[in-house]
Every structure is written in structure tokens, then in C-alpha cells.
Amino acid sequence: MKLSVRKHDIEVSEPQRLVSGSINLVSCQFSFDESWDGYGKTAVFASFGGVWAVPLVADEAIIPWEALEAGRRLRIGVYGVKGSTRLPTVYTEPLFVETGAEEGKESGEPTQSKWMQLMAAIESGLLKGEAGYTPVKGKDYFTEADIAEIVQAVGGMASAPQGAVMYTAQSLNASQRLQARVNIGAASKEDINTAISNAFGAVSAAFEEMDEVIG
């Protein structure tokens, strides 16, 4: 990456892609105008995670890997010291740091679930019941393959066996419900008619009382 410095101003003249995880890789080469003659120069790399100062050697510095934090924006500046005089630049426009590939862990067999670990222990004979009894597959436990086979077999029973009782819900009107109660012996017609008459009588009496109050 190349940067041009004109007294307090600094800009990136030749950008370079910034990727996190890059170590001793990204070099910054600075060019200065005559106002920087005689100054000892230091590059400053500022990010959200901190600020890193790197002395320039032959007007060049390596960006510290810590400053290349994934997803952050890096700003670069320079300051110079000559005797009691200190000359700083402003910072560059923020430079985005892309996410680099991480080392990660070596791939291996996935850890079995607790259920599968128990099944393996039973089948290997490591796990036994009381008094040394070893659970028997198909009697004391079923594997996932056994369960899948059972579910498939049950799902294949498309038709009901002969003699099976089929039930279909029905909607009955008042007359049909009355007849159904009579058919199953829940109440006789006489009992039901009496109950209906009593109900109508109570309703009529209530209306008569209301007429008297209103009248």
C-alpha cells in the first residue's frame, strides 16, 4: 500500500486489500513532501480495538496484525518529531478490513448423541442391568433402525381389518336427537313429552307475569 503525505494531509495513493489474520504481510510505503525534511517519522494505525505506533524505516512500516481486526475499519496517520517540534497528519479515510480464513479445528467424527452412546454401550456389553443382566435388543430396547422399521410397517396398513367398527360423526336435528334417546332407552316418549309440556308451561307463566307488570 502506498500513501502520499503533504504536511498535515495524507491519502492512500495505491490501496491494498486488507484481510484479517495477515501477519507481517501488509506494508505501507509513505512519500513525504519537503515540509517533512529532518523529521523522525512514526506511522499510527488506529482501529476500534486500539492504536498502534510503528517507527518508519526508510519511510516504510508493516501494519500490525492486531490492527487488522475483521469487520473493523482501519485509519492510518503519521507524526514526525524534530527537536521540540511535532508534526502530525490527519487520519486517512477508514479502510475496511475483510474477514480472513481462520485455522479452526481438525475435522473428525461428530460426537454421538447420549442415546446412541447408551445403545453402543449396551450392544458392546459394557452396560449391564442389575445382577449382571444385559438388556436384549428387541425386548428391552430398540435401536433407531428398529423404530424406523416399525413405523414404516405400521404406516403400510392402509385398510382396516374385517370386523372393525367404523365411526363417523353425525349431526342430528332436535327430532332426530329425541328419537335417538328413545331408541337407546335413555327416556320414554311419555317422559320427554311431559318435560316439554312443563317447560312450555313455565315459559307461559313467565310471559303472563311480565304482561301484568307492564300493564
Secondary structure by P-SEA (a helix, b strand, c coil): cbbbbccccccccbbbbbbccccccbbbbbbbcccccccbbbbbbbcccbbbbbbbcccccccccccccccbbbbbbbbbbcccbbbbbccccbbbbccccccccccccccccaaaaaaaaaaacccccccccccccccccccaaaaaaaaaaaaacccccccbbbbbbbbbcaaaaaaaaaaaccccaaaaaaaaaaaaaaaaaaaaaaaaaac
